[in-house]
């Protein structure tokens, strides 16, 4: 579909150009017509002057024109001047025989014609001397008129071009200014993140666009409701799965504690590992559901102590670290941040769980927090295989794994990224100073 800007410009610039053309034509006429009248008046005055020298002698017309007067009449550097006096029978009495006989016409004393193959403008004047009648014809070439007309055109064209450009520029500026609210609205929508489905404020748009904005807001509300329903469903399913899975894990642990054959013990161990994996993935799904944007997120933000939250969260991983012979340590300094307590626990759980899972036996995992640049910094350092620099950006995408041998669902670091984004925090992956493992840093602004 053609843009509104282009359509407005087409509908406005065309009429403006036609109006400018009409104005130039009118201006040209207003400049040329008086000049034409002045040239014609000079011809009429010349004919009247010649008529004053017409007399009668012996029953015939004569013209007693002094040579000085004739020289003054013909003295023109550009134009050629012709004159002739003819009697009532059309016989030449005085002047140029090349000037044809032209009858006097009332109402149109000045006309156009040709003399010696060149266009002329001539005037015919009836004269009388006693009983004798005749006509005086004065003709002049159009060279000076042509120069005057060209001078008028040369003067008009730059002005016409200037006014045309100014008009087009004014139309362009007016259209651009008129569409600026739409441009601002477009920029505002483009600046939104994929999670921002808040309605557009109708007060910020012109009345002509309000129906479109209202329809768009209605669509956003349906999208938000659909996303909220999906988020609620995912959270409910994950929450409902946790209870039976926890019960299954307890029963498997009880069976494993009893004496069984080696084959049964192996099967129970596999069942226990599978159950643990399912519980971890359900917990991750629940964390992912909580990390999704929702209308209540901002109301859950509070000023909290990051070091105390870490101290509470790390306790749940002590047993896991002991089972793998991983040295789990921490360096927690008093650090205050603003955030959602439940989401931050999910963030810490995923970072620490990943660090312990990928750190080999006899390795180490260190969790730290400290004030930094007016905000707070959380770091999780491990001595595992690390993450190559070329893959560090990809691991934050959902369902991404380093290789086919890596276990897990591939959403742990995606959850970390989403929670960090929800808090305006930034996540970075580096190599520790020891050169071995991975160092995850989360910076919370003030």
C-alpha positions in Angstrom: 0.0 0.0 0.0 1.2 3.5 -0.8 2.5 5.5 2.2 0.5 8.3 3.6 3.4 10.7 3.2 3.8 9.9 -0.5 0.0 10.2 -1.1 -0.1 13.6 0.7 2.9 14.8 -1.2 1.4 13.8 -4.6 -2.0 15.4 -3.8 -0.4 18.6 -2.5 2.7 19.2 -4.7 0.7 18.8 -8.0 -1.8 21.5 -7.2 0.9 23.7 -5.8 2.9 23.4 -9.0 -0.2 24.2 -11.0 -0.8 27.3 -8.9 2.8 28.4 -9.3 2.5 27.9 -13.0 -0.7 30.0 -13.1 1.0 32.6 -11.0 4.0 32.8 -13.3 1.7 33.1 -16.3 -0.2 35.9 -14.7 2.9 37.7 -13.6 4.3 37.4 -17.1 1.1 38.8 -18.6 1.2 41.7 -16.1 4.7 42.5 -17.1 4.5 41.9 -20.8 1.1 43.5 -21.6 2.1 47.1 -20.3 5.4 46.8 -22.3 3.4 45.8 -25.4 1.1 48.7 -24.9 4.0 51.1 -24.6 5.6 49.8 -27.8 2.2 50.1 -29.6 1.8 53.6 -28.2 5.1 54.6 -29.7 4.0 53.4 -33.1 0.7 55.3 -32.7 2.6 58.5 -31.8 4.9 58.0 -34.8 1.8 57.7 -37.1 0.3 60.8 -35.5 3.5 62.7 -36.0 3.6 61.7 -39.7 -0.1 62.7 -40.1 0.8 66.1 -38.9 3.1 66.6 -41.9 0.4 65.6 -44.5 -1.0 68.4 -46.7 -2.8 69.0 -50.0 -1.4 70.7 -53.2 -3.0 70.8 -56.6 -5.8 68.4 -55.5 -3.3 65.8 -54.3 -2.0 64.6 -50.9 1.6 65.5 -50.1 3.9 64.9 -47.1 6.4 67.7 -46.3 8.5 65.6 -43.8 11.8 67.3 -42.9 14.8 65.0 -43.4 15.7 65.5 -39.7 12.3 64.2 -38.7 12.6 61.2 -41.0 16.1 60.4 -39.6 14.7 60.6 -36.1 11.9 58.2 -37.1 14.2 55.7 -38.6 17.1 56.0 -36.2 16.9 52.7 -34.2 19.9 50.4 -33.6 17.8 47.3 -33.4 14.5 47.7 -35.2 13.8 48.6 -38.8 11.1 51.3 -39.2 8.9 51.6 -42.3 6.3 54.2 -43.1 4.1 55.1 -46.1 1.4 57.6 -47.0 -1.1 56.4 -49.5 -4.1 58.3 -51.0 -7.7 57.1 -51.2 -6.9 55.0 -54.3 -4.0 53.2 -52.5 -1.3 55.0 -54.5 2.0 55.6 -52.7 2.4 59.3 -51.9 5.5 59.2 -49.7 7.5 56.6 -47.8 8.5 53.0 -48.4 7.0 51.2 -51.4 7.8 47.9 -49.7 5.2 48.6 -47.1 1.9 47.1 -48.5 -1.3 49.0 -48.6 -3.3 48.3 -45.5 -6.9 49.7 -45.2 -7.7 51.5 -42.0 -9.7 49.4 -39.5 -11.7 50.9 -36.7 -11.2 49.4 -33.3 -7.8 47.7 -34.2 -5.3 50.4 -35.2 -2.3 48.2 -34.4 -1.8 44.8 -36.0 0.8 42.2 -36.9 2.2 41.6 -40.4 5.2 40.8 -42.5 7.5 43.2 -44.4 10.5 42.0 -46.4 10.1 38.5 -44.9 10.3 39.7 -41.3 7.5 40.0 -38.7 6.5 43.6 -37.9 4.0 45.4 -35.8 2.2 48.2 -37.7 -0.4 51.0 -37.1 -2.8 52.4 -39.7 -4.0 56.0 -39.3 -6.6 57.8 -41.5 -5.6 61.4 -42.5 -7.3 64.2 -44.4 -6.1 67.4 -46.0 -8.9 69.5 -47.4 -11.1 67.2 -49.5 -8.3 64.6 -49.9 -8.3 61.4 -47.8 -5.5 58.9 -47.2 -3.8 56.6 -44.8 -0.5 56.7 -42.9 1.0 53.3 -42.1 3.9 52.9 -39.8 5.5 49.5 -39.2 8.4 48.4 -37.0 10.2 45.1 -36.6 9.9 43.1 -33.4 13.5 42.7 -32.4 13.4 45.1 -29.4 10.1 43.6 -28.3 11.7 40.2 -28.5 14.6 41.4 -26.3 12.1 42.9 -23.8 10.1 39.7 -23.7 13.3 37.6 -23.2 14.4 40.0 -20.4 11.0 39.5 -18.7 11.3 35.7 -19.0 14.8 35.7 -17.7 13.7 37.8 -14.7 10.6 35.6 -14.1 12.1 32.1 -14.4 14.5 32.3 -11.4 11.7 33.8 -9.3 9.4 31.1 -10.5 11.9 28.4 -9.7 12.6 29.9 -6.3 8.9 30.1 -5.4 8.3 26.5 -6.7 11.2 25.1 -4.6 10.0 27.1 -1.6 6.4 25.8 -2.1 7.6 22.2 -2.5 9.8 22.6 0.6 6.9 24.1 2.6 4.6 21.2 1.6 7.3 18.7 2.5 7.9 20.4 5.8 4.2 20.6 6.6 3.6 17.0 5.7 6.6 15.8 7.7 5.6 18.0 10.7 2.0 16.7 10.4 3.2 13.1 10.4 5.6 13.5 13.2 3.2 12.2 15.9 3.0 9.0 13.8 6.8 8.8 13.5 7.1 9.2 17.3 4.5 6.5 17.9 6.4 4.2 15.4 9.7 4.9 17.2 8.1 4.2 20.5 6.7 0.9 19.4 10.0 -0.1 17.7 11.9 0.7 20.9 9.8 -1.8 22.9 11.0 -5.1 23.8 9.2 -8.3 22.8 7.9 -8.7 26.4 6.4 -5.2 26.5 2.7 -5.5 25.6 1.5 -2.5 27.6 -1.1 -0.4 25.7 -0.2 2.8 23.9 -1.5 5.9 25.7 -4.3 7.4 23.5 -3.4 10.9 24.8 -0.1 10.8 23.0 -1.6 10.3 19.5 -3.7 12.7 17.3 -7.5 12.1 17.2 -7.3 10.8 13.6 -5.1 7.9 14.7 -7.0 7.1 17.9 -9.2 4.4 16.3 -6.1 2.6 15.0 -4.4 2.9 18.4 -7.5 1.6 20.2 -7.6 -1.4 17.8 -3.9 -2.0 18.3 -4.3 -1.8 22.1 -7.1 -4.3 21.9 -4.8 -6.6 20.0 -2.0 -6.1 22.6 -4.5 -6.9 25.3 -5.4 -10.2 23.6 -1.7 -11.0 23.2 -1.0 -10.2 26.8 -4.0 -12.3 27.9 -2.8 -15.2 25.8 0.7 -15.0 27.1 -0.5 -14.8 30.7 -2.7 -17.8 30.1 0.3 -19.7 28.7 2.5 -18.6 31.5 -0.1 -19.6 34.1 -0.6 -23.0 32.4 3.2 -23.6 32.4 3.5 -22.6 36.0 0.5 -24.7 37.1 1.8 -27.8 35.3 5.3 -27.4 36.7 3.9 -26.9 40.2 1.5 -29.9 39.9 4.4 -32.1 38.7 6.7 -31.3 41.6 4.6 -33.0 44.3 4.3 -36.5 42.6 7.9 -36.3 41.5 9.1 -35.5 45.0 7.0 -38.5 46.3 8.5 -40.8 43.7 12.0 -39.7 44.6 11.3 -40.5 48.3 9.9 -43.9 47.5 12.9 -44.7 45.3 15.3 -43.6 48.0 13.5 -45.9 50.5 13.8 -48.8 48.1 17.4 -48.1 47.4 18.1 -48.2 51.2 16.9 -51.8 51.4 19.0 -54.7 50.4 18.5 -55.6 46.8 20.2 -57.6 44.2 22.9 -55.8 42.2 20.6 -55.7 39.2 17.8 -54.2 41.2 20.1 -51.7 42.8 21.4 -50.6 39.4 17.8 -50.2 38.1 16.9 -48.1 41.2 20.0 -45.9 40.7 18.9 -45.3 37.1 15.4 -44.5 38.2 16.7 -42.2 40.9 18.9 -40.3 38.4 16.0 -40.0 36.0 13.7 -38.7 38.7 16.3 -36.2 39.8 16.6 -35.0 36.2 12.8 -34.7 35.9 12.6 -32.7 39.1 15.4 -30.4 38.0 13.7 -29.8 34.6 10.3 -29.2 36.3 11.9 -26.7 38.6 13.5 -25.0 35.6 10.1 -24.8 33.8 8.6 -23.2 36.9 11.5 -20.7 37.0 11.1 -20.0 33.3 7.4 -19.4 33.9 8.2 -17.0 36.7 10.8 -15.2 34.5 8.3 -14.5 31.8 7.0 -10.9 31.8 3.8 -10.3 33.8 1.8 -7.4 35.1 2.7 -8.2 38.7 6.4 -8.3 38.3 7.1 -4.6 39.1 5.0 -4.9 42.3 7.2 -7.7 43.5 10.4 -5.6 43.3 11.9 -4.7 46.6 15.2 -3.6 48.2 16.9 -6.7 49.6 20.2 -8.0 50.8 21.8 -10.1 48.1 24.4 -11.6 50.5 21.6 -13.0 52.8 19.7 -14.4 49.8 22.8 -16.1 48.5 23.5 -17.6 52.0 20.0 -19.1 52.1 20.1 -20.4 48.5 23.6 -22.0 48.7 22.7 -24.2 51.6 20.5 -26.3 49.3 23.6 -27.2 47.2 25.9 -28.3 49.9 24.8 -31.9 49.8 25.0 -31.9 46.0 28.5 -30.6 46.1 29.6 -33.1 48.7 28.3 -36.0 46.6 30.5 -34.9 43.7 33.5 -34.0 45.9 33.3 -30.4 44.8 34.5 -27.7 47.2 31.6 -25.2 47.4 32.8 -21.9 48.9 31.5 -18.4 49.1 32.7 -14.9 49.7 29.6 -12.8 50.6 30.0 -9.1 51.4 27.0 -6.9 52.4 25.3 -6.0 49.1 22.0 -4.3 48.5 20.1 -4.6 45.3 16.5 -4.1 44.1 14.8 -7.2 42.7 12.2 -9.9 43.0 13.2 -12.3 45.7 11.8 -15.4 44.0 13.3 -14.7 40.6 16.7 -13.9 42.1 16.6 -17.3 43.9 15.9 -19.0 40.5 18.8 -17.1 39.0 21.2 -18.2 41.8 19.9 -21.8 41.7 20.6 -22.1 38.0 24.0 -20.6 38.1 25.2 -22.6 41.1 23.5 -25.8 39.9 25.2 -25.5 36.5 28.6 -24.8 38.1 28.4 -27.9 40.3 27.1 -30.1 37.5 29.9 -29.2 35.1 32.7 -29.1 37.6 34.6 -32.4 37.8 35.3 -34.2 41.1 37.8 -32.5 43.4 37.0 -29.2 41.7 35.8 -26.0 43.2 32.9 -23.6 42.9 33.0 -20.1 44.5 30.0 -17.8 44.9 30.7 -14.2 45.7 28.8 -10.9 45.9 30.0 -7.4 46.6 29.1 -3.7 45.9 30.2 -2.5 42.5 29.8 0.9 40.7 26.9 1.9 42.9 25.1 -1.4 42.4 25.8 -5.0 43.2 27.9 -7.8 41.6 27.2 -11.5 41.8 29.9 -13.9 40.6 29.9 -17.7 40.3 33.3 -19.2 39.5 34.0 -22.9 38.8 36.9 -25.0 37.7 35.1 -26.9 35.1 35.8 -27.2 31.4 34.8 -23.6 30.7 32.9 -22.1 27.7 34.8 -21.2 24.5 34.5 -17.4 23.7 32.8 -18.2 20.4 29.9 -20.0 22.2 29.4 -17.7 25.1 26.6 -15.7 23.5 24.8 -18.8 22.2 24.5 -20.5 25.6 22.0 -17.9 26.8 19.6 -19.0 24.1 16.9 -21.5 25.0 17.6 -25.2 24.3 21.3 -24.5 23.4 24.0 -26.9 24.5 27.7 -26.8 24.1 27.8 -30.2 22.5 25.9 -33.4 22.1 27.6 -34.9 25.2 26.2 -32.1 27.5 23.2 -33.2 29.6 20.3 -31.0 30.6 17.5 -29.2 28.8 19.5 -26.2 27.8 17.2 -23.6 29.4 19.2 -22.9 32.7 21.2 -20.0 31.3 18.2 -18.7 29.3 16.4 -18.4 32.6 19.4 -16.5 34.0 19.4 -14.1 31.0 15.6 -13.5 31.3 15.7 -12.9 35.0 18.7 -10.5 34.6 16.9 -8.6 31.9 13.8 -8.3 34.1 16.1 -6.6 36.7 18.0 -4.4 34.2 21.1 -6.4 35.0 23.8 -7.6 32.7 25.3 -11.1 32.5 28.8 -11.8 31.3 31.0 -15.0 30.9 34.7 -14.8 31.4 37.7 -17.0 32.1 38.8 -17.0 35.8 42.3 -15.7 36.7 43.4 -19.2 37.1 42.8 -19.8 33.4 40.6 -22.9 34.2 36.8 -23.0 34.2 34.1 -20.3 33.8 33.3 -17.1 35.6 29.7 -15.9 35.4 29.2 -12.3 36.5 25.8 -10.6 37.0 25.9 -6.8 37.6 22.8 -5.2 39.2 22.6 -1.4 38.6 21.7 0.9 41.5 
